[in-house]
Amino acid sequence: MSSYLKYSHLDSTSFHLDGEYKREEDKEKQEEEKIIKERPIFIKKGYSRDHRPDLKQCVLDLITSQDGDIPLFVRVGDGNESDKAVFGKVLVEFKKQIKFDSIMVCDSALYGQENLQLIQHLKWITRVPMTIKKAKELVQNIEVEEVKDEDKEKRSDLNLESYTWKEEIVTYGGIKQTWLIVLSEKRQKSDLEKLEKQLSQEEKKSQKFLKEIQSEEFEHPQAARYKLKAINKKLRLLEIKEVELIETYSKKKEKIYKMISLIIKKDEEISRKTKEAGKFILATNLVEENKLEASEILITYKNQQSTERGFRFLKDPLFFTDSFFVEKPERIETMLFLMSLCLLIYNLGQRELRNCLKRVKKGINNQVGKVTLRPTLRWIFQCFQGIHYVILNGVKQIVNLTEERRFILSLLPASCQRYYL
């Protein structure tokens, strides 16, 4: 199997639409009549990756290859569908259509007992949600392993010098798995800074609440304690605690109650968040004879950005692929398929160019003048914008075809070269 097909990455994004799209779903009727047929997508409001929750949308599921970000599978879904509900089914459908053995990589939306049972015949790597009790316990109680001196150089070569980890064998959802508890130094620093900021903000907020509750007059002790309970629901790291409830009289000689209270830190919650800082868990069902190196699991999951790069292409206004001017859902599906086909052609060309540069061991200047072996195809397009076909005194000539541009052309197929040479 080609190395670039060893891993396949799945993720999803949303595309917002400005139209009304009033067509309603009629699932109950179809179930009653037992109608089983293909239907168009439903344009609905849902979780928006475009930060436009006010607009209706559709969802695009994309699977790409590890090397070159080549699109391997595309599916358009309803605007309100959940990744957790469809990712397992998407992988099963993908497996039916491919003839090569590929390890599927996905984010934590895949990790649930129902999905794990659905894809138990597949090989996968995913992230474990921290909502799972076992994951919480491991992050709190397990210390990641110290890096040995002989491993430091190896990790540096893999760009993993800021990561440490520990492996655990876990059974979840009836599936035996390897869990990799990872600590990222950079993320730990960022998480601790956020925790400090959150604590500082809550201290200011709690001082305001403290002043408010101590100045208020209550008719009954229960009213004071109810108000205190409502305030504490708004605090996560701090708590306002009742010290004393004083019975006294108002200016109108009416019996009232005033609360004396103080602010205390929730030490257990702060300690829990401090221990969790910078940690996450990756899981794979590749165990025993199929076991992967921990470093390979981590590097592979970090390459999950493969699909994100595809989404950036599809939504980039420079490519004019982020706007829809069609009314019917069927045409929106067709448009997204054509856009994905453009992504396929673009990434194939980019991958071939980069492989050629790697073979000849010679780079080209990027946008800031630095030599690179991994230029984007968009930059290559821009490099060729200054070339002109000129007829002067009846003589035809190509203007601005520099040596660097000729070098780039030499790496491209003959069908591209004939336009310039």
C-alpha positions in Angstrom: 0.0 0.0 0.0 1.3 3.5 -0.8 2.4 5.3 2.3 0.2 8.3 1.6 -2.9 6.1 1.9 -1.8 4.6 5.3 -3.9 7.2 7.1 -7.2 8.9 6.2 -8.5 11.9 8.1 -12.2 12.7 8.6 -13.7 16.0 9.7 -16.7 18.2 8.9 -17.5 21.9 8.3 -20.6 23.9 7.6 -21.5 26.3 4.8 -24.0 29.0 5.6 -26.7 30.1 3.1 -28.7 33.3 2.8 -31.9 31.9 1.4 -35.2 30.9 3.1 -35.2 27.2 2.1 -38.7 26.6 3.5 -38.8 22.9 2.4 -39.7 20.9 5.5 -38.7 17.4 6.4 -41.4 14.7 6.4 -39.7 11.8 8.1 -42.7 10.5 10.0 -44.8 10.1 6.9 -42.0 8.3 5.1 -41.6 5.9 8.0 -45.3 5.1 8.0 -45.3 4.5 4.3 -41.9 2.7 4.6 -40.5 4.7 1.7 -36.7 4.1 1.4 -35.2 6.4 -1.2 -32.5 9.0 -1.6 -33.5 12.5 -0.7 -32.0 15.9 -1.0 -30.3 17.5 2.0 -32.3 19.7 4.4 -31.1 23.3 4.7 -31.5 24.1 8.4 -30.0 26.0 11.3 -27.4 24.0 13.3 -24.0 24.3 15.0 -22.2 26.9 12.8 -18.4 26.6 12.1 -18.8 29.9 10.2 -20.0 31.7 13.3 -23.3 32.5 11.6 -25.9 30.8 13.8 -28.5 33.2 12.5 -28.4 31.6 9.0 -29.4 28.2 7.7 -26.7 25.9 6.5 -25.6 22.5 5.2 -22.7 20.3 6.4 -19.8 18.8 4.4 -18.0 15.7 5.6 -14.5 15.3 4.1 -12.0 12.5 4.2 -8.4 13.3 3.0 -5.2 11.3 2.6 -2.3 11.8 5.0 0.2 12.9 2.3 -0.9 15.7 0.1 -4.4 16.2 1.6 -6.0 14.5 -1.3 -9.8 14.3 -1.0 -10.9 10.6 -0.9 -14.5 10.9 0.2 -17.1 13.7 0.2 -20.6 13.7 1.7 -23.0 16.6 2.0 -25.4 16.5 5.0 -28.3 18.3 6.6 -27.6 21.6 8.3 -28.6 20.3 11.8 -26.9 17.0 11.8 -24.4 16.0 14.6 -20.9 14.7 14.0 -21.4 12.2 16.8 -24.4 10.8 15.0 -22.9 10.4 11.5 -19.1 10.0 11.8 -19.3 6.3 12.5 -21.7 5.7 9.5 -19.5 7.9 7.3 -16.5 5.7 8.0 -18.4 2.5 7.4 -19.6 3.9 4.0 -16.1 5.0 3.1 -14.7 1.5 3.9 -17.3 -0.1 1.5 -16.0 2.1 -1.3 -12.2 1.7 -1.0 -10.0 -1.2 -1.8 -7.0 -0.3 0.4 -6.5 -0.7 4.1 -6.3 2.7 5.8 -6.2 3.8 9.4 -9.0 6.3 10.1 -8.1 9.4 12.1 -10.9 11.6 13.6 -11.6 14.0 16.4 -13.5 13.2 19.6 -16.9 13.3 17.9 -16.2 9.7 16.8 -15.5 8.4 20.3 -18.7 7.0 21.7 -19.8 3.4 22.5 -22.3 3.3 19.7 -19.7 4.5 17.1 -17.0 2.2 18.4 -19.2 -0.8 18.0 -20.1 0.4 14.5 -16.5 0.7 13.4 -15.0 -2.2 15.4 -13.9 -3.9 12.1 -11.9 -0.7 11.1 -8.6 0.6 12.3 -8.8 4.0 13.9 -7.1 6.8 15.9 -9.2 9.4 17.7 -9.3 11.7 20.7 -11.0 10.7 23.9 -13.6 13.3 25.2 -12.7 14.5 28.7 -16.4 13.9 29.7 -15.7 10.2 30.1 -15.2 9.2 33.7 -12.2 7.0 33.0 -10.5 9.8 31.0 -10.9 12.2 33.9 -9.4 9.7 36.4 -6.4 9.1 34.2 -5.6 12.7 33.6 -5.9 13.4 37.3 -3.9 10.5 38.7 -1.4 9.4 36.0 2.0 11.2 35.7 3.4 11.2 32.3 6.8 9.6 31.8 10.1 11.6 32.0 11.9 11.7 28.7 15.2 9.7 28.7 18.3 11.5 27.4 18.6 9.1 24.5 15.0 9.9 23.4 15.3 13.7 23.6 17.2 13.9 20.2 14.8 11.6 18.5 11.8 13.6 19.7 13.4 16.8 18.6 13.9 15.3 15.1 10.2 14.6 15.1 9.2 18.0 16.4 7.9 16.4 19.6 10.4 17.9 22.1 7.6 19.7 23.9 5.5 16.5 24.4 5.6 13.7 27.0 3.3 10.8 27.3 2.3 7.5 29.0 0.5 4.5 27.5 -2.4 2.6 29.1 -4.4 -0.4 27.9 -8.1 0.3 28.4 -11.3 -1.5 27.4 -14.1 0.9 26.6 -17.4 0.1 24.7 -16.3 -3.5 24.6 -13.2 -2.6 22.5 -9.6 -3.1 23.8 -7.6 0.0 23.1 -4.3 1.8 23.7 -4.8 5.2 25.4 -2.0 7.7 25.1 -2.1 10.3 27.8 -0.2 13.3 26.4 1.2 16.4 28.0 2.0 19.4 25.8 4.2 21.9 27.5 3.0 24.8 25.2 -0.6 23.9 25.8 0.0 23.5 29.6 1.5 27.0 29.8 -1.5 28.4 27.8 -4.1 26.5 30.0 -2.5 27.7 33.2 -2.5 31.3 31.9 -6.2 31.0 31.1 -6.8 29.5 34.5 -5.1 32.5 36.2 -7.1 34.9 34.1 -10.3 33.1 34.9 -9.5 33.2 38.6 -8.7 36.9 38.5 -12.0 37.7 36.7 -14.0 35.6 39.2 -12.3 37.4 42.1 -13.6 40.7 40.8 -17.0 39.3 40.1 -17.3 37.6 43.6 -16.3 40.9 45.3 -19.2 42.5 43.6 -21.6 39.6 44.6 -20.2 39.7 48.2 -21.0 43.4 48.5 -24.4 42.9 47.0 -25.5 40.1 49.4 -24.1 41.7 52.5 -25.9 44.9 51.9 -29.3 43.3 51.1 -32.0 42.9 53.7 -33.9 39.6 53.7 -37.4 38.9 55.2 -36.5 35.2 55.9 -33.3 33.2 56.4 -34.4 30.9 53.4 -34.5 33.9 51.1 -30.9 34.8 52.0 -29.6 31.3 51.5 -31.6 31.0 48.2 -29.9 34.2 46.9 -26.5 32.8 48.0 -27.1 29.6 46.2 -28.0 31.4 43.0 -24.8 33.5 43.2 -22.6 30.5 43.7 -24.0 28.9 40.6 -22.4 31.7 38.6 -18.9 31.0 40.1 -16.7 28.0 39.1 -13.4 28.6 41.0 -14.6 30.6 44.0 -17.4 30.3 46.5 -19.2 32.8 48.7 -19.7 31.1 52.1 -22.2 32.0 54.8 -20.4 32.9 58.1 -23.4 34.2 60.1 -27.0 35.2 59.5 -27.9 38.2 61.8 -31.4 38.9 62.9 -32.0 42.6 63.2 -34.6 45.3 62.5 -35.0 47.7 59.7 -35.6 51.5 59.9 -39.3 50.6 59.8 -38.9 48.4 62.9 -39.5 45.3 60.8 -37.6 42.1 61.5 -35.0 41.4 58.8 -32.0 39.2 58.3 -28.5 40.2 57.0 -25.9 37.8 55.9 -22.2 38.0 56.8 -20.2 36.0 54.4 -16.7 35.6 52.9 -15.0 34.4 49.7 -13.1 31.1 49.6 -11.3 29.3 46.8 -12.6 26.0 45.5 -9.2 24.3 46.1 -10.3 20.9 44.7 -11.6 22.5 41.4 -8.5 24.6 41.0 -6.3 21.6 41.7 -8.2 19.5 39.2 -7.9 22.1 36.4 -4.2 22.6 37.2 -3.6 18.8 36.8 -5.6 18.7 33.6 -3.7 21.6 32.1 -2.0 20.7 28.8 -3.2 17.1 28.9 -5.3 15.2 26.4 -5.8 11.5 25.5 -5.6 9.8 22.2 -7.0 6.3 21.6 -6.5 3.6 19.0 -7.7 0.0 18.6 -4.3 -1.0 17.2 -3.0 -3.1 20.0 -0.7 -6.1 20.4 0.8 -7.2 17.0 -0.7 -4.1 15.2 0.6 -1.7 17.9 1.9 1.7 16.7 4.7 3.7 18.3 3.4 6.4 20.6 5.2 9.0 18.6 3.5 7.9 15.4 0.1 8.1 17.0 0.7 11.6 18.1 2.2 12.8 14.8 -0.7 11.2 12.9 -3.3 12.9 15.1 -1.5 16.3 14.7 -1.9 15.8 10.9 -5.6 16.0 11.4 -5.1 19.6 10.0 -5.2 17.9 6.6 -8.9 18.3 6.4 -8.8 21.8 7.8 -6.5 22.9 5.0 -9.1 21.5 2.5 -11.9 23.5 4.2 -9.8 26.7 4.1 -9.4 26.2 0.3 -13.2 25.6 -0.1 -14.0 28.7 1.9 -11.3 31.0 0.6 -12.8 34.1 -1.0 -9.8 34.3 -3.4 -11.1 31.2 -5.0 -14.7 32.4 -5.1 -15.8 29.1 -3.7 -17.5 30.3 -0.5 -20.6 31.8 -2.1 -23.8 30.0 -3.2 -26.2 31.4 -5.7 -28.5 28.4 -6.2 -31.9 27.7 -4.7 -32.5 24.0 -4.7 -30.8 21.7 -2.2 -29.9 19.3 -5.0 -27.9 22.0 -6.7 -26.1 22.9 -3.5 -25.0 19.3 -3.2 -23.8 19.4 -6.8 -22.0 22.7 -6.2 -20.2 21.3 -3.1 -19.2 18.2 -5.1 -17.7 20.3 -7.9 -15.9 22.4 -5.3 -14.4 19.2 -3.8 -13.4 18.1 -7.3 -11.5 21.4 -7.7 -9.8 20.7 -4.3 -8.8 17.2 -5.6 -7.2 18.6 -8.8 -5.5 21.5 -6.8 -4.0 19.2 -4.2 -2.9 16.6 -6.7 -1.0 19.3 -8.6 0.5 20.7 -5.4 1.6 17.3 -4.2 3.2 16.4 -7.5 5.1 19.8 -7.6 6.4 19.3 -4.0 7.5 15.7 -4.7 9.4 16.9 -7.8 11.2 19.6 -5.7 12.1 17.0 -3.2 13.5 14.7 -5.9 15.7 17.4 -7.4 16.6 18.7 -3.9 16.1 22.3 -5.0 13.6 24.8 -3.7 12.0 28.0 -4.9 11.4 31.3 -3.2 8.2 31.7 -1.3 6.2 34.9 -0.7 8.8 36.3 1.8 11.8 35.3 -0.3 12.8 32.2 1.6 13.6 29.0 -0.2 11.1 26.2 0.4 10.4 22.7 -0.9 6.7 23.0 0.0 5.3 26.0 -2.0 1.5 26.2 -2.3 0.0 25.9 -5.8 -1.7 29.2 -5.2 1.7 30.9 -4.9 2.8 29.2 -8.2 -0.3 30.7 -9.9 0.7 34.1 -8.6 4.3 33.7 -9.8 3.0 33.2 -13.3 0.6 36.2 -13.3 3.4 38.5 -14.6 4.0 36.5 -17.8 2.6 38.0 -21.0 2.2 37.0 -24.6 3.2 39.9 -26.8 3.2 40.5 -30.5 5.6 43.4 -31.4 6.2 44.3 -35.1 4.7 41.0 -36.1 7.1 39.1 -33.8 5.5 36.8 -31.2 7.3 36.5 -27.8 6.8 35.5 -24.2 7.7 38.3 -21.7 9.0 37.8 -18.1 9.6 34.1 -18.4 12.5 34.2 -15.8 14.9 31.4 -15.0 13.0 30.5 -11.9 9.7 30.3 -13.8 11.4 28.1 -16.4 12.6 25.9 -13.6 9.1 25.6 -12.2 7.8 24.8 -15.7 10.4 22.0 -16.0 8.7 20.3 -13.0 5.2 20.5 -14.5 3.8 18.1 -17.2 4.3 18.8 -20.9 0.7 19.8 -21.2 1.5 22.8 -19.0 4.8 23.6 -20.6 3.4 24.0 -24.1 1.6 27.1 -23.1 4.8 28.9 -22.3 7.7 27.2 -24.1 
